[in-house]
């Protein structure tokens, strides 16, 4: 067993402090709750940064199967175009900024496939905050956050987020494996 593998199995939870928080905003209706919880997480550590990411799954920019592109186009009558959805998410972000008075959050808009884009943007993040999915893009984002990024994920439940949400209850999904221990070690602060 090499030094890296032995280090990963340690049960101590001292790790780097969370400094870069990525809030994934794929739906306008859950953006405020996601941002509120991400901001609450950012308050825990002085100097933490918050980036709000929206990935626009524009069918004309997705190099995927014809079925995937068709599926994206079938969403238009009910959800609007990818540009419409992106505009609503940006408006929700701007409204949250105005309401919260936060000037520390930055907005990042990317066009492309949700999973690959989120995986790439999450490389610099220490914590990913994602809301319960209600559409295809947010489902893809949750899947990518949990299974592809290998980063701690803070899941936003439905409903409002209270200030000081971290002082009462936290749930940790635990599976006795090295990546889980590593994620928990880094999430402890």
N, CA, C and O of each residue as an XYZ file, in Angstrom:
756
protein
N       0.853     -1.179      0.000
C       0.000      0.000      0.000
C       0.890      1.230      0.000
O       1.763      1.357      0.858
N       0.688      2.129     -0.934
C       1.506      3.334     -1.030
C       1.130      4.353      0.013
O       0.135      4.201      0.722
N       1.939      5.401      0.103
C       1.681      6.443      1.090
C       0.333      7.127      0.868
O      -0.364      7.440      1.833
N      -0.041      7.361     -0.387
C      -1.304      8.040     -0.672
C      -2.484      7.208     -0.195
O      -3.399      7.736      0.437
N      -2.475      5.922     -0.490
C      -3.578      5.061     -0.075
C      -3.677      5.007      1.447
O      -4.780      5.046      1.991
N      -2.548      4.919      2.138
C      -2.573      4.879      3.596
C      -3.112      6.184      4.161
O      -3.860      6.170      5.139
N      -2.748      7.300      3.565
C      -3.212      8.595      4.035
C      -4.728      8.722      3.853
O      -5.397      9.327      4.691
N      -5.275      8.160      2.771
C      -6.705      8.246      2.515
C      -7.535      7.464      3.510
O      -8.717      7.761      3.682
N      -6.955      6.473      4.172
C      -7.722      5.655      5.106
C      -7.663      6.190      6.532
O      -8.245      5.586      7.433
N      -6.989      7.284      6.753
C      -6.940      7.861      8.088
C      -8.343      8.235      8.533
O      -9.180      8.625      7.719
N      -8.596      8.114      9.835
C      -9.917      8.442     10.337
C      -9.958      9.819     10.981
O     -11.011     10.233     11.467
N      -8.861     10.527     10.999
C      -8.896     11.886     11.515
C      -9.580     12.775     10.495
O      -9.536     12.499      9.296
N     -10.201     13.824     10.960
C     -10.994     14.662     10.067
C     -10.406     16.057      9.893
O     -11.118     16.982      9.504
N      -9.134     16.218     10.172
C      -8.506     17.510      9.933
C      -8.198     17.599      8.447
O      -7.531     16.728      7.890
N      -8.676     18.627      7.826
C      -8.459     18.781      6.392
C      -8.478     20.244      6.034
O      -8.590     21.103      6.909
N      -8.371     20.532      4.764
C      -8.384     21.930      4.347
C      -9.742     22.565      4.623
O     -10.776     21.899      4.584
N      -9.719     23.829      4.894
C     -10.952     24.562      5.154
C     -11.696     24.779      3.843
O     -11.078     24.949      2.792
N     -13.020     24.771      3.908
C     -13.823     25.043      2.722
C     -13.709     26.528      2.411
O     -14.074     27.372      3.230
N     -13.209     26.837      1.243
C     -13.059     28.242      0.875
C     -13.774     28.579     -0.424
O     -14.117     29.739     -0.652
N     -14.005     27.588     -1.280
C     -14.649     27.849     -2.573
C     -15.933     27.046     -2.658
O     -15.910     25.816     -2.701
N     -17.047     27.751     -2.682
C     -18.352     27.112     -2.709
C     -18.979     27.351     -4.073
O     -19.015     28.480     -4.564
N     -19.471     26.282     -4.677
C     -20.109     26.343     -5.987
C     -21.584     26.007     -5.812
O     -21.933     24.872     -5.488
N     -22.451     26.996     -6.027
C     -23.904     26.794     -5.970
C     -24.393     26.550     -7.389
O     -24.232     27.400     -8.264
N     -24.987     25.390     -7.613
C     -25.449     25.013     -8.946
C     -26.900     25.441     -9.092
O     -27.777     24.956     -8.378
N     -27.144     26.362    -10.028
C     -28.480     26.916    -10.240
C     -29.010     26.465    -11.591
O     -28.696     27.074    -12.614
N     -29.797     25.422    -11.608
C     -30.365     24.945    -12.861
C     -31.848     25.267    -12.996
O     -32.427     25.081    -14.066
N     -32.464     25.745    -11.925
C     -33.887     26.088    -11.959
C     -34.097     27.402    -11.228
O     -33.540     27.626    -10.153
N     -34.910     28.268    -11.822
C     -35.188     29.552    -11.188
C     -35.934     29.371     -9.872
O     -35.700     30.119     -8.923
N     -36.837     28.382     -9.803
C     -37.654     28.236     -8.599
C     -36.863     27.722     -7.394
O     -37.317     27.889     -6.262
N     -35.706     27.109     -7.595
C     -34.912     26.638     -6.458
C     -33.643     27.470     -6.252
O     -32.872     27.205     -5.329
N     -33.427     28.461     -7.096
C     -32.187     29.248     -7.029
C     -32.039     29.972     -5.696
O     -30.952     29.978     -5.117
N     -33.100     30.574     -5.207
C     -33.004     31.351     -3.959
C     -32.627     30.454     -2.773
O     -31.773     30.820     -1.965
N     -33.267     29.271     -2.669
C     -32.943     28.362     -1.568
C     -31.504     27.868     -1.680
O     -30.794     27.766     -0.679
N     -31.083     27.564     -2.903
C     -29.716     27.085     -3.114
C     -28.700     28.164     -2.732
O     -27.703     27.886     -2.066
N     -28.966     29.380     -3.159
C     -28.061     30.485     -2.834
C     -28.054     30.786     -1.343
O     -27.002     31.081     -0.777
N     -29.213     30.714     -0.703
C     -29.285     30.993      0.735
C     -28.470     29.979      1.529
O     -27.747     30.349      2.454
N     -28.583     28.704      1.172
C     -27.818     27.690      1.888
C     -26.327     27.800      1.584
O     -25.495     27.606      2.470
N     -25.988     28.109      0.340
C     -24.577     28.297     -0.016
C     -23.987     29.490      0.739
O     -22.854     29.425      1.216
N     -24.747     30.564      0.846
C     -24.282     31.736      1.591
C     -24.119     31.419      3.068
O     -23.184     31.894      3.712
N     -25.029     30.616      3.604
C     -24.922     30.200      5.003
C     -23.654     29.374      5.203
O     -22.958     29.541      6.204
N     -23.351     28.490      4.263
C     -22.118     27.700      4.344
C     -20.899     28.614      4.239
O     -19.897     28.383      4.916
N     -20.969     29.635      3.408
C     -19.845     30.564      3.240
C     -19.592     31.379      4.502
O     -18.460     31.798      4.745
N     -20.631     31.610      5.313
C     -20.471     32.381      6.547
C     -19.638     31.637      7.589
O     -19.094     32.247      8.509
N     -19.542     30.320      7.439
C     -18.816     29.520      8.423
C     -17.335     29.854      8.426
O     -16.688     29.825      9.472
N     -16.808     30.166      7.274
C     -15.380     30.439      7.198
C     -15.114     31.813      6.598
O     -15.635     32.153      5.536
N     -14.317     32.577      7.275
C     -13.925     33.894      6.801
C     -13.175     33.768      5.481
O     -12.253     32.960      5.362
N     -13.560     34.546      4.515
C     -12.872     34.539      3.231
C     -13.396     33.544      2.225
O     -12.843     33.434      1.131
N     -14.450     32.809      2.560
C     -15.002     31.842      1.617
C     -15.581     32.578      0.412
O     -16.119     33.678      0.545
N     -15.467     31.969     -0.746
C     -16.017     32.560     -1.967
C     -17.224     31.743     -2.417
O     -17.303     30.537     -2.181
N     -18.145     32.418     -3.060
C     -19.358     31.776     -3.543
C     -19.525     32.075     -5.025
O     -19.597     33.234     -5.434
N     -19.585     31.023     -5.817
C     -19.833     31.146     -7.251
C     -21.136     30.439     -7.561
O     -21.321     29.277     -7.198
N     -22.039     31.136     -8.228
C     -23.295     30.549     -8.680
C     -23.114     30.153    -10.136
O     -22.788     30.991    -10.976
N     -23.324     28.882    -10.434
C     -23.116     28.353    -11.775
C     -24.442     27.955    -12.391
O     -25.224     27.223    -11.785
N     -24.692     28.442    -13.606
C     -25.809     27.935    -14.403
C     -25.233     27.372    -15.695
O     -24.497     28.051    -16.412
N     -25.579     26.123    -15.978
C     -25.153     25.497    -17.220
C     -26.355     25.466    -18.153
O     -27.365     24.821    -17.869
N     -26.232     26.165    -19.254
C     -27.307     26.205    -20.239
C     -27.128     25.050    -21.213
O     -26.157     25.000    -21.968
N     -28.072     24.129    -21.183
C     -28.025     22.967    -22.076
C     -28.728     23.337    -23.381
O     -29.871     22.945    -23.617
N     -28.037     24.087    -24.214
C     -28.569     24.534    -25.498
C     -28.395     23.416    -26.518
O     -27.267     23.013    -26.801
N     -29.509     22.899    -27.084
C     -29.391     21.776    -28.029
C     -28.473     22.055    -29.218
O     -27.878     21.130    -29.770
N     -28.356     23.310    -29.609
C     -27.492     23.616    -30.751
C     -26.008     23.561    -30.395
O     -25.159     23.592    -31.286
N     -25.684     23.479    -29.093
C     -24.290     23.403    -28.655
C     -23.934     22.060    -28.023
O     -22.810     21.862    -27.561
N     -24.886     21.150    -28.006
C     -24.631     19.847    -27.406
C     -24.221     18.879    -28.502
O     -24.960     18.660    -29.462
N     -23.049     18.309    -28.352
C     -22.573     17.306    -29.286
C     -22.874     15.956    -28.658
O     -22.033     15.348    -27.996
N     -24.095     15.510    -28.887
C     -24.571     14.288    -28.268
C     -25.411     13.521    -29.274
O     -25.472     13.857    -30.457
N     -26.047     12.497    -28.771
C     -26.890     11.685    -29.652
C     -28.084     12.508    -30.131
O     -28.504     13.445    -29.453
N     -28.630     12.164    -31.292
C     -29.824     12.862    -31.767
C     -30.987     12.754    -30.781
O     -31.813     13.662    -30.686
N     -31.046     11.647    -30.052
C     -32.106     11.474    -29.058
C     -31.992     12.506    -27.943
O     -32.995     13.080    -27.518
N     -30.757     12.745    -27.465
C     -30.538     13.737    -26.400
C     -30.914     15.128    -26.874
O     -31.556     15.882    -26.143
N     -30.525     15.471    -28.076
C     -30.862     16.787    -28.623
C     -32.370     16.912    -28.777
O     -32.934     17.957    -28.454
N     -33.034     15.867    -29.263
C     -34.493     15.884    -29.401
C     -35.174     16.022    -28.050
O     -36.166     16.739    -27.919
N     -34.646     15.341    -27.050
C     -35.204     15.430    -25.703
C     -35.124     16.862    -25.176
O     -36.068     17.358    -24.560
N     -34.003     17.514    -25.420
C     -33.862     18.911    -25.004
C     -34.895     19.793    -25.715
O     -35.473     20.690    -25.100
N     -35.121     19.544    -26.986
C     -36.081     20.354    -27.753
C     -37.522     20.095    -27.322
O     -38.358     20.994    -27.410
N     -37.823     18.898    -26.864
C     -39.172     18.583    -26.395
C     -39.551     19.363    -25.137
O     -40.734     19.477    -24.817
N     -38.592     19.884    -24.442
C     -38.844     20.646    -23.209
C     -39.363     22.048    -23.478
O     -39.957     22.666    -22.594
N     -39.152     22.551    -24.665
C     -39.446     23.954    -24.982
C     -40.900     24.356    -24.713
O     -41.112     25.403    -24.101
N     -41.911     23.588    -25.131
C     -43.288     24.043    -24.891
C     -43.621     24.251    -23.412
O     -44.346     25.183    -23.064
N     -43.096     23.390    -22.547
C     -43.423     23.500    -21.127
C     -42.461     24.403    -20.352
O     -42.894     25.159    -19.481
N     -41.169     24.334    -20.656
C     -40.161     25.034    -19.862
C     -39.546     26.236    -20.557
O     -38.828     27.011    -19.925
N     -39.811     26.405    -21.841
C     -39.165     27.478    -22.596
C     -37.834     26.995    -23.152
O     -37.392     25.882    -22.869
N     -37.216     27.838    -23.936
C     -35.922     27.489    -24.520
C     -34.844     27.491    -23.450
O     -35.055     27.966    -22.333
N     -33.700     26.959    -23.806
C     -32.580     26.976    -22.856
C     -32.211     28.412    -22.509
O     -31.828     28.695    -21.374
N     -32.321     29.316    -23.467
C     -32.040     30.738    -23.220
C     -33.065     31.324    -22.254
O     -32.703     32.097    -21.367
N     -34.352     30.964    -22.417
C     -35.396     31.422    -21.490
C     -35.096     30.952    -20.072
O     -35.195     31.726    -19.120
N     -34.728     29.681    -19.936
C     -34.417     29.127    -18.614
C     -33.206     29.832    -18.017
O     -33.185     30.137    -16.824
N     -32.197     30.089    -18.843
C     -30.992     30.786    -18.364
C     -31.335     32.202    -17.907
O     -30.814     32.677    -16.897
N     -32.200     32.864    -18.640
C     -32.611     34.230    -18.267
C     -33.343     34.226    -16.929
O     -33.099     35.088    -16.085
N     -34.238     33.262    -16.733
C     -34.975     33.190    -15.458
C     -34.042     32.896    -14.288
O     -34.220     33.445    -13.200
N     -33.054     32.038    -14.503
C     -32.091     31.741    -13.431
C     -31.275     32.983    -13.107
O     -31.045     33.285    -11.936
N     -30.837     33.701    -14.128
C     -30.057     34.929    -13.880
C     -30.890     35.961    -13.138
O     -30.381     36.639    -12.245
N     -32.167     36.092    -13.495
C     -33.048     37.019    -12.785
C     -33.198     36.609    -11.320
O     -33.182     37.460    -10.431
N     -33.343     35.314    -11.072
C     -33.448     34.836     -9.690
C     -32.170     35.144     -8.916
O     -32.235     35.530     -7.749
N     -31.009     34.980     -9.550
C     -29.737     35.324     -8.911
C     -29.685     36.821     -8.589
O     -29.339     37.209     -7.473
N     -30.028     37.653     -9.566
C     -30.000     39.108     -9.358
C     -30.966     39.535     -8.256
O     -30.646     40.420     -7.463
N     -32.142     38.914     -8.200
C     -33.099     39.231     -7.145
C     -32.559     38.811     -5.782
O     -32.733     39.524     -4.793
N     -31.907     37.660     -5.731
C     -31.332     37.224     -4.465
C     -30.232     38.180     -4.011
O     -30.153     38.520     -2.830
N     -29.392     38.609     -4.935
C     -28.332     39.575     -4.603
C     -28.942     40.848     -4.036
O     -28.480     41.358     -3.016
N     -29.987     41.367     -4.696
C     -30.644     42.592     -4.235
C     -31.288     42.386     -2.864
O     -31.215     43.268     -2.008
N     -31.908     41.245     -2.653
C     -32.581     40.947     -1.392
C     -31.589     40.712     -0.262
O     -31.772     41.219      0.844
N     -30.544     39.946     -0.536
C     -29.602     39.571      0.521
C     -28.551     40.639      0.783
O     -27.956     40.680      1.860
N     -28.323     41.499     -0.194
C     -27.288     42.504     -0.050
C     -25.894     41.936     -0.220
O     -24.906     42.631      0.017
N     -25.804     40.694     -0.624
C     -24.512     40.046     -0.805
C     -23.821     40.572     -2.049
O     -24.410     40.631     -3.128
N     -22.589     40.947     -1.884
C     -21.801     41.383     -3.028
C     -20.662     40.408     -3.299
O     -19.895     40.582     -4.246
N     -20.560     39.386     -2.462
C     -19.442     38.459     -2.571
C     -19.704     37.340     -3.574
O     -18.764     36.660     -3.986
N     -20.945     37.136     -3.973
C     -21.259     36.050     -4.899
C     -21.014     36.491     -6.334
O     -21.273     37.633     -6.715
N     -20.507     35.547     -7.110
C     -20.293     35.840     -8.528
C     -21.124     34.849     -9.330
O     -21.337     33.713     -8.904
N     -21.590     35.287    -10.490
C     -22.430     34.467    -11.358
C     -21.606     33.974    -12.539
O     -20.884     34.746    -13.169
N     -21.721     32.686    -12.833
C     -21.004     32.084    -13.946
C     -22.008     31.342    -14.813
O     -22.709     30.448    -14.340
N     -22.071     31.716    -16.078
C     -22.980     31.090    -17.034
C     -22.137     30.360    -18.068
O     -21.271     30.955    -18.709
N     -22.396     29.063    -18.227
C     -21.689     28.254    -19.212
C     -22.711     27.579    -20.113
O     -23.810     27.252    -19.666
N     -22.363     27.370    -21.364
C     -23.224     26.670    -22.311
C     -22.562     25.338    -22.647
O     -21.383     25.290    -23.000
N     -23.336     24.255    -22.533
C     -22.809     22.945    -22.851
C     -23.575     21.869    -22.132
O     -24.608     22.149    -21.524
N     -23.098     20.644    -22.185
C     -23.754     19.562    -21.462
C     -23.580     19.756    -19.954
O     -22.492     20.093    -19.489
N     -24.645     19.544    -19.205
C     -24.640     19.856    -17.772
C     -23.578     19.057    -17.027
O     -22.783     19.631    -16.283
N     -23.554     17.735    -17.220
C     -22.644     16.905    -16.425
C     -21.179     17.245    -16.660
O     -20.426     17.447    -15.707
N     -20.775     17.308    -17.909
C     -19.366     17.579    -18.220
C     -18.957     18.976    -17.778
O     -17.848     19.175    -17.280
N     -19.851     19.946    -17.960
C     -19.538     21.323    -17.577
C     -19.440     21.453    -16.067
O     -18.519     22.095    -15.562
N     -20.368     20.860    -15.343
C     -20.323     20.914    -13.882
C     -19.066     20.224    -13.361
O     -18.409     20.732    -12.453
N     -18.737     19.089    -13.925
C     -17.534     18.373    -13.503
C     -16.295     19.245    -13.685
O     -15.429     19.287    -12.812
N     -16.212     19.936    -14.808
C     -15.060     20.809    -15.078
C     -15.034     22.003    -14.107
O     -13.983     22.326    -13.554
N     -16.169     22.646    -13.904
C     -16.218     23.822    -13.028
C     -16.022     23.455    -11.561
O     -15.556     24.281    -10.777
N     -16.370     22.236    -11.183
C     -16.249     21.807     -9.789
C     -14.818     21.492     -9.385
O     -14.532     21.334     -8.198
N     -13.922     21.401    -10.347
C     -12.530     21.086    -10.016
C     -11.950     22.083     -9.018
O     -11.160     21.696     -8.157
N     -12.325     23.352     -9.115
C     -11.784     24.377     -8.228
C     -12.613     24.568     -6.959
O     -12.256     25.380     -6.106
N     -13.697     23.841     -6.828
C     -14.591     24.013     -5.678
C     -14.212     23.082     -4.539
O     -13.660     22.002     -4.751
N     -14.520     23.525     -3.321
C     -14.339     22.691     -2.138
C     -15.657     22.092     -1.684
O     -15.679     21.069     -1.000
N     -16.759     22.732     -2.066
C     -18.097     22.285     -1.686
C     -19.049     22.644     -2.813
O     -18.980     23.738     -3.373
N     -19.943     21.711     -3.144
C     -20.954     21.959     -4.169
C     -22.314     21.985     -3.477
O     -22.631     21.097     -2.687
N     -23.105     22.995     -3.774
C     -24.450     23.112     -3.226
C     -25.420     22.949     -4.385
O     -25.335     23.663     -5.384
N     -26.343     22.003     -4.244
C     -27.284     21.713     -5.324
C     -28.663     21.444     -4.727
O     -28.793     20.814     -3.677
N     -29.686     21.938     -5.420
C     -31.063     21.803     -4.939
C     -31.712     20.540     -5.475
O     -31.233     19.927     -6.429
N     -32.806     20.170     -4.842
C     -33.593     19.017     -5.286
C     -34.051     19.259     -6.724
O     -34.576     20.328     -7.033
N     -33.858     18.282     -7.597
C     -34.186     18.497     -9.012
C     -35.676     18.433     -9.309
O     -36.420     17.645     -8.726
N     -36.086     19.299    -10.245
C     -37.454     19.307    -10.747
C     -37.497     19.277    -12.265
O     -38.577     19.184    -12.849
N     -36.343     19.355    -12.914
C     -36.310     19.263    -14.371
C     -35.088     18.443    -14.793
O     -34.284     18.031    -13.958
N     -34.966     18.219    -16.082
C     -33.905     17.373    -16.622
C     -32.506     17.901    -16.285
O     -31.638     17.133    -15.871
N     -32.289     19.202    -16.462
C     -30.961     19.781    -16.212
C     -30.560     19.669    -14.751
O     -29.417     19.333    -14.441
N     -31.504     19.952    -13.848
C     -31.155     19.876    -12.429
C     -30.935     18.432    -11.991
O     -30.125     18.176    -11.100
N     -31.643     17.487    -12.602
C     -31.386     16.070    -12.332
C     -29.995     15.668    -12.789
O     -29.282     14.954    -12.084
N     -29.612     16.135    -13.980
C     -28.257     15.871    -14.479
C     -27.208     16.507    -13.566
O     -26.160     15.915    -13.310
N     -27.499     17.719    -13.075
C     -26.553     18.415    -12.193
C     -26.381     17.669    -10.873
O     -25.260     17.517    -10.387
N     -27.480     17.206    -10.294
C     -27.382     16.457     -9.042
C     -26.584     15.168     -9.250
O     -25.721     14.829     -8.440
N     -26.873     14.467    -10.318
C     -26.141     13.227    -10.610
C     -24.642     13.499    -10.761
O     -23.816     12.785    -10.193
N     -24.301     14.529    -11.525
C     -22.889     14.857    -11.733
C     -22.220     15.266    -10.427
O     -21.091     14.860    -10.150
N     -22.916     16.071     -9.623
C     -22.337     16.515     -8.355
C     -22.047     15.329     -7.439
O     -20.986     15.259     -6.821
N     -22.988     14.406     -7.358
C     -22.826     13.266     -6.453
C     -21.846     12.215     -6.954
O     -21.080     11.660     -6.167
N     -21.861     11.932     -8.261
C     -21.126     10.775     -8.758
C     -19.896     11.091     -9.588
O     -19.052     10.216     -9.784
N     -19.768     12.323    -10.085
C     -18.655     12.631    -10.978
C     -17.608     13.563    -10.380
O     -16.426     13.441    -10.700
N     -18.014     14.484     -9.524
C     -17.080     15.523     -9.076
C     -16.148     15.068     -7.957
O     -15.055     15.616     -7.812
N     -16.553     14.085     -7.170
C     -15.762     13.614     -6.028
C     -15.529     14.736     -5.013
O     -14.482     14.806     -4.371
N     -16.527     15.605     -4.887
C     -16.479     16.710     -3.921
C     -17.634     16.552     -2.941
O     -18.631     15.904     -3.260
N     -17.510     17.139     -1.746
C     -18.643     17.133     -0.831
C     -19.812     17.907     -1.451
O     -19.619     18.963     -2.054
N     -21.023     17.367     -1.293
C     -22.218     17.989     -1.857
C     -23.168     18.324     -0.717
O     -23.495     17.473      0.110
N     -23.598     19.565     -0.688
C     -24.604     20.014      0.265
C     -25.919     20.062     -0.494
O     -26.084     20.867     -1.411
N     -26.850     19.205     -0.116
C     -28.117     19.048     -0.820
C     -29.164     19.954     -0.189
O     -29.371     19.918      1.024
N     -29.821     20.760     -1.003
C     -30.834     21.699     -0.520
C     -32.204     21.040     -0.629
O     -32.651     20.729     -1.733
N     -32.874     20.823      0.494
C     -34.213     20.239      0.424
C     -35.234     21.266     -0.055
O     -34.943     22.461     -0.111
N     -36.419     20.798     -0.395
C     -37.494     21.734     -0.736
C     -37.843     22.569      0.484
O     -37.674     22.123      1.619
N     -38.323     23.763      0.251
C     -38.732     24.637      1.340
C     -37.725     25.739      1.565
O     -36.715     25.835      0.867
N     -38.007     26.556      2.532
C     -37.145     27.704      2.794
C     -35.944     27.291      3.634
O     -35.975     26.301      4.366
N     -34.899     28.075      3.502
C     -33.675     27.841      4.263
C     -33.579     28.925      5.318
O     -33.600     30.119      5.020
N     -33.471     28.474      6.570
C     -33.371     29.441      7.661
C     -31.920     29.839      7.875
O     -30.997     29.068      7.612
N     -31.743     31.050      8.354
C     -30.406     31.488      8.734
C     -29.920     30.580      9.862
O     -30.713     30.141     10.695
N     -28.649     30.305      9.888
C     -28.030     29.405     10.869
C     -28.556     27.984     10.707
O     -28.781     27.281     11.692
N     -28.747     27.571      9.473
C     -29.267     26.235      9.176
C     -28.339     25.128      9.652
O     -28.779     23.989      9.803
N     -27.083     25.427      9.888
C     -26.128     24.387     10.258
C     -26.002     24.189     11.757
O     -25.165     23.401     12.198
N     -26.792     24.866     12.540
C     -26.638     24.757     13.984
C     -27.514     23.687     14.599
O     -27.310     23.340     15.763
N     -28.487     23.144     13.868
C     -29.396     22.177     14.469
C     -29.214     20.764     13.945
O     -28.925     19.856     14.724
N     -29.374     20.554     12.645
C     -29.361     19.196     12.101
C     -28.548     19.121     10.822
O     -28.680     19.954      9.925
N     -27.722     18.122     10.766
C     -27.010     17.786      9.535
C     -27.154     16.283      9.327
O     -27.086     15.510     10.283
N     -27.351     15.879      8.102
C     -27.390     14.455      7.775
C     -26.197     14.147      6.888
O     -25.921     14.868      5.929
N     -25.500     13.087      7.208
C     -24.358     12.667      6.417
C     -24.680     11.296      5.846
O     -24.949     10.351      6.587
N     -24.649     11.197      4.524
C     -24.835      9.905      3.888
C     -23.488      9.204      3.951
O     -22.493      9.706      3.428
N     -23.460      8.060      4.583
C     -22.185      7.419      4.863
C     -22.116      6.049      4.206
O     -23.046      5.247      4.286
N     -21.013      5.813      3.570
C     -20.699      4.501      3.016
C     -19.242      4.271      3.374
O     -18.391      5.091      3.030
N     -18.943      3.213      4.032
C     -17.615      2.983      4.580
C     -16.617      2.668      3.469
O     -16.238      1.516      3.259
N     -16.205      3.710      2.769
C     -15.216      3.589      1.710
C     -14.274      4.779      1.795
O     -14.606      5.804      2.390
N     -13.104      4.639      1.200
C     -12.081      5.678      1.248
C     -12.584      7.017      0.698
O     -12.380      8.036      1.358
N     -13.228      7.073     -0.469
C     -13.688      8.380     -0.966
C     -14.694      9.058     -0.033
O     -14.709     10.284      0.077
N     -15.532      8.267      0.638
C     -16.494      8.842      1.573
C     -15.774      9.443      2.767
O     -16.098     10.550      3.199
N     -14.811      8.729      3.298
C     -14.043      9.254      4.436
C     -13.316     10.538      4.054
O     -13.288     11.497      4.826
N     -12.733     10.551      2.866
C     -12.015     11.734      2.401
C     -12.973     12.925      2.252
O     -12.651     14.038      2.669
N     -14.136     12.691      1.665
C     -15.114     13.773      1.479
C     -15.582     14.317      2.808
O     -15.703     15.531      2.977
N     -15.851     13.422      3.768
C     -16.296     13.865      5.080
C     -15.192     14.632      5.798
O     -15.461     15.634      6.460
N     -13.955     14.167      5.670
C     -12.827     14.850      6.308
C     -12.742     16.298      5.814
O     -12.538     17.220      6.604
N     -12.900     16.488      4.499
C     -12.819     17.828      3.952
C     -14.053     18.667      4.253
O     -13.985     19.896      4.251
N     -15.176     18.013      4.511
C     -16.416     18.748      4.780
C     -16.565     19.148      6.239
O     -17.367     20.029      6.546
N     -15.821     18.531      7.146
C     -16.016     18.771      8.571
C     -15.969     20.246      8.983
O     -16.777     20.649      9.818
N     -15.075     21.061      8.447
C     -15.107     22.473      8.876
C     -16.432     23.141      8.545
O     -16.618     24.322      8.838
